[in-house]
């Protein structure tokens, strides 16, 4: 898995119609992981959400919030961020982390992978603009001190996959491209387009 370009999907903050079906479709279509990002969901709402996703899919899910539910629901990973910066005591599953600067890459040891954002101007967050240059990214991603696979996040579309691979990213995370104003048929087409660019 380390040499293959990874595909990760990140759900929108607000749950959309048929979202759980979309999560299962993404995994069935070959996405490595789907990150469940629901910062405003209370525990009951998140439990209901997780229970609506088939058990065989849960190992490929990653929780951004309410990490304590991971063990109970058989969720494969948790994601650390500014809201939740440390894993629960005794946690031994898949671990990933949000990073927003090149300097932070050297602090990512101990994680299975990290996301670095925004690589391009965000599709889903208005005004969330990239501040990375291609040269700086290429230099950082070939630095031997960086031991953790780095996943590109922010404004990622299929047409950018080739450039991301050339820069040295281990994979790409999609949010706005997969979920913003997209019905299930458009989602299927967009998944096919992503796979054509690998």
Secondary structure as UniProt FT lines:
FT   TURN            2..3
FT   STRAND          6..10
FT   TURN            17..18
FT   HELIX           19..28
FT   TURN            29..30
FT   STRAND          33..36
FT   TURN            39..40
FT   HELIX           43..51
FT   HELIX           55..60
FT   STRAND          61..63
FT   TURN            67..68
FT   HELIX           69..73
FT   STRAND          77..80
FT   TURN            89..90
FT   STRAND          94..99
FT   HELIX           102..107
FT   TURN            109..110
FT   STRAND          113..116
FT   TURN            126..127
FT   HELIX           134..141
FT   TURN            144..145
FT   STRAND          149..153
FT   HELIX           158..160
FT   HELIX           161..167
FT   STRAND          171..174
FT   HELIX           176..179
FT   TURN            180..181
FT   HELIX           184..196
//
